[in-house]
Amino acid sequence: MEHVTDSERPALTRRTLRVRSKRRRKPARKTSVMREFAIILISALVLSWAVKSFLLQPFFIPSQSMEDTLIEKDRVLVSKLTPGPFDLHRGDVVVFKDPGGWLADSAQPELNAVQRVVNPVLTFVGLLPQDSGEHLIKRVVGVGGDHVVCCTTDGLLTVNDEPIVETAYIKPGSLPSQIEFDKTVPDGFLWVMGDNRQNSHDSRFTGGNPGGGFVPEANVVGVAFVKVWPLDRISLMRNPGEVFARIED
């Protein structure tokens, strides 16, 4: 039987402690990595939620009503700083919550069981574009106090008695409107129309709904300012200010 002398015991003890120390450090290191990963993931989700809630939000274009400016399945980024720090203007393309009845007849895509659980979470944190379930996207033609009329003998809309030429954005071949109207926009509301005028359910056709066809500014989520998908359609969306430059408030 082998005996260990007193002089050998300290060396053995040190080696034993080092082995045990290594064994204890491995689980601690794994726990530390997992904790750091969880902190990074939670921070990213919180940052994404904050950006989506206060600055930017993606939206998915579900219909043809804004062609050719926006086509079906485009993705856009919306600035939530307007309205708010910045004012809305005629010509802005706005995303707004349905004032009531605008989307009543719109068919919604069917979701499987997983999508019904996951999609609301991803949308909430801003990782998935907001769908068309409660929101629409149109162009502002009249703001509070504006008198919007269709049409002149030349077939043009007028805003505050000033004819406007909309070829900068309406779909080529479209008429400014296929129906006549004469509306004064209440303060705090908007008159909105799609760029694809003959295929847009907008303020012209919602007079019998809550708000009388006008959109409350409080319902506006923000202004679309850039197309981000598909890649071949990435571009800034500029306000066609020259169309409305001659209009007096």
C-alpha positions in Angstrom: 0.0 0.0 0.0 1.4 3.4 -1.0 1.7 6.0 1.7 1.8 9.8 1.3 4.3 11.6 3.4 3.5 14.8 5.1 5.7 16.7 2.7 3.6 15.5 -0.3 0.2 16.4 1.2 0.3 20.2 0.4 1.1 19.5 -3.3 -1.7 17.0 -3.6 -4.1 19.3 -1.8 -3.2 22.2 -4.2 -3.7 20.0 -7.3 -7.0 18.7 -5.9 -8.2 22.2 -5.3 -7.3 23.3 -8.8 -9.2 20.4 -10.3 -12.2 21.1 -8.2 -12.0 24.8 -9.0 -12.1 24.1 -12.7 -15.1 21.8 -12.3 -16.9 24.5 -10.4 -16.0 27.3 -12.9 -17.5 25.5 -16.0 -21.2 25.7 -14.9 -20.7 29.3 -13.6 -19.3 30.3 -17.0 -22.2 28.7 -18.9 -24.6 30.5 -16.5 -22.8 33.8 -17.2 -23.0 33.4 -21.0 -26.7 32.5 -20.8 -27.4 35.5 -18.6 -25.5 37.9 -21.0 -27.4 36.4 -24.0 -30.7 37.0 -22.1 -29.8 40.6 -21.3 -28.9 41.3 -24.9 -32.1 39.7 -26.3 -34.3 41.5 -23.8 -32.5 44.8 -24.5 -32.9 44.3 -28.3 -36.7 43.6 -27.9 -37.1 46.6 -25.6 -35.2 48.9 -28.0 -37.3 47.5 -30.9 -40.5 48.1 -29.0 -39.4 51.7 -28.1 -38.5 52.5 -31.7 -41.8 51.1 -33.0 -43.8 52.9 -30.3 -42.3 56.3 -30.6 -40.2 56.7 -33.8 -40.7 54.2 -36.7 -43.0 51.4 -37.6 -43.1 49.1 -40.6 -46.4 48.5 -42.5 -47.4 46.1 -45.2 -49.4 47.3 -48.3 -52.4 44.9 -48.7 -54.1 46.3 -51.7 -53.9 48.2 -55.0 -55.4 51.5 -53.8 -52.1 53.4 -53.8 -50.7 52.3 -57.1 -48.3 53.2 -58.7 -46.8 55.0 -55.7 -47.2 51.8 -53.6 -48.0 48.3 -54.9 -49.5 45.3 -53.2 -47.0 43.6 -50.8 -44.7 46.6 -50.6 -43.3 47.4 -47.1 -42.9 50.9 -45.9 -41.5 52.7 -42.9 -43.7 55.2 -41.1 -42.4 58.1 -39.1 -44.4 58.5 -35.9 -43.1 62.0 -35.4 -45.9 63.2 -37.7 -48.4 64.3 -36.4 -46.6 65.4 -33.2 -43.4 67.3 -33.3 -44.1 67.8 -37.1 -47.3 68.9 -38.8 -49.3 67.0 -41.4 -49.3 68.5 -44.9 -51.4 68.1 -48.0 -49.6 65.4 -50.1 -48.4 63.3 -47.2 -49.0 59.5 -47.4 -50.5 58.6 -44.1 -51.2 55.4 -42.3 -54.3 55.7 -40.0 -56.5 53.5 -37.9 -59.9 52.8 -39.4 -62.3 55.5 -38.2 -65.1 52.9 -38.5 -66.5 50.9 -41.4 -63.8 51.6 -43.9 -62.5 48.0 -43.7 -65.7 46.2 -43.0 -65.8 44.4 -46.3 -62.0 43.7 -46.5 -61.1 40.0 -46.5 -58.3 39.2 -44.0 -55.8 36.4 -44.6 -56.2 33.2 -42.7 -53.5 32.5 -40.1 -52.5 29.0 -38.8 -52.3 28.3 -35.1 -48.7 29.3 -34.8 -49.1 32.5 -36.7 -52.1 33.5 -34.5 -49.8 33.2 -31.4 -46.5 34.5 -32.8 -47.6 37.3 -35.2 -49.2 39.6 -32.5 -46.0 39.3 -30.4 -43.7 40.1 -33.3 -45.9 43.0 -34.4 -46.0 44.4 -30.9 -42.2 44.6 -30.7 -41.9 46.0 -34.2 -40.2 42.9 -35.8 -43.2 42.2 -38.1 -45.0 44.8 -40.2 -48.4 45.9 -39.1 -51.0 44.3 -41.4 -54.2 45.8 -42.8 -56.4 44.5 -40.0 -57.1 47.9 -38.5 -55.1 50.3 -40.6 -55.3 52.0 -44.1 -52.8 54.0 -46.1 -53.9 57.0 -48.3 -52.8 60.4 -49.4 -53.8 63.6 -47.7 -55.6 65.9 -50.1 -57.3 68.2 -47.6 -56.5 69.3 -44.1 -58.7 71.0 -41.5 -60.5 74.0 -43.0 -59.9 73.1 -46.6 -62.7 73.2 -49.2 -62.3 70.2 -51.5 -64.3 69.9 -54.7 -64.5 67.7 -57.7 -64.4 68.6 -60.4 -63.7 71.6 -62.7 -64.6 71.6 -66.4 -61.1 70.3 -67.0 -61.7 67.4 -64.7 -59.4 68.6 -61.9 -59.9 68.7 -58.1 -59.9 72.0 -56.4 -58.7 72.8 -52.9 -59.7 76.2 -51.6 -60.8 77.1 -55.2 -57.3 76.3 -56.5 -57.2 73.6 -59.2 -54.5 71.0 -58.6 -52.7 68.9 -61.2 -52.0 65.5 -59.6 -50.0 63.7 -62.3 -47.0 63.6 -59.9 -48.6 60.8 -58.0 -52.0 59.4 -59.2 -51.9 56.2 -61.3 -51.3 56.9 -65.0 -54.6 56.8 -66.8 -56.7 57.5 -63.6 -59.2 60.3 -63.4 -58.9 62.6 -60.4 -62.3 61.2 -59.4 -65.1 59.4 -61.1 -67.7 60.9 -58.7 -68.4 64.5 -57.8 -68.1 65.9 -54.2 -68.1 69.2 -52.4 -66.7 69.0 -48.9 -65.3 71.3 -46.2 -62.9 69.5 -43.9 -63.6 70.0 -40.2 -60.7 71.2 -38.0 -58.7 68.2 -36.7 -59.7 66.0 -39.6 -58.3 65.0 -43.0 -59.7 64.3 -46.5 -57.8 61.4 -47.9 -57.7 59.6 -51.3 -55.9 56.7 -52.9 -53.5 57.3 -55.8 -55.3 54.6 -57.8 -58.4 56.7 -57.9 -60.7 54.2 -59.7 -59.7 51.4 -57.3 -59.6 53.1 -53.9 -62.2 53.0 -51.0 -61.5 56.4 -49.5 -63.1 59.6 -48.2 -65.3 59.8 -51.2 -67.2 56.6 -50.4 -67.3 56.6 -46.6 -69.6 59.6 -45.9 -72.1 57.3 -44.2 -69.6 55.9 -41.8 -68.5 57.5 -38.4 -66.7 60.7 -39.2 -68.6 61.3 -42.4 -65.6 60.2 -44.6 -63.1 62.4 -42.8 -60.2 60.9 -40.9 -59.5 62.3 -37.4 -55.9 63.4 -37.0 -55.8 61.4 -33.8 -56.2 58.2 -35.8 -53.1 58.9 -37.8 -50.2 56.6 -36.9 -47.7 58.5 -39.0 -46.3 59.4 -42.4 -44.8 56.9 -44.8 -41.4 58.2 -45.9 -39.5 55.2 -47.4 -40.2 52.0 -49.2 -38.0 49.2 -47.7 -39.1 46.1 -49.5 -38.8 44.5 -52.1 -35.2 45.5 -52.6 -35.7 46.7 -56.1 -38.3 49.2 -54.9 -36.3 50.8 -52.1 -36.7 54.6 -52.3 -37.6 57.7 -50.4 -41.2 58.9 -50.5 -41.2 62.6 -51.0 -44.1 65.0 -50.4 -45.1 66.4 -53.8 -45.3 69.9 -52.4 -45.3 71.6 -55.7 -48.8 70.2 -56.4 -50.3 72.2 -53.5 -47.9 75.1 -53.5 -50.5 77.7 -54.7 -53.2 76.8 -52.3 -54.0 79.4 -49.6 -55.0 78.2 -46.2 
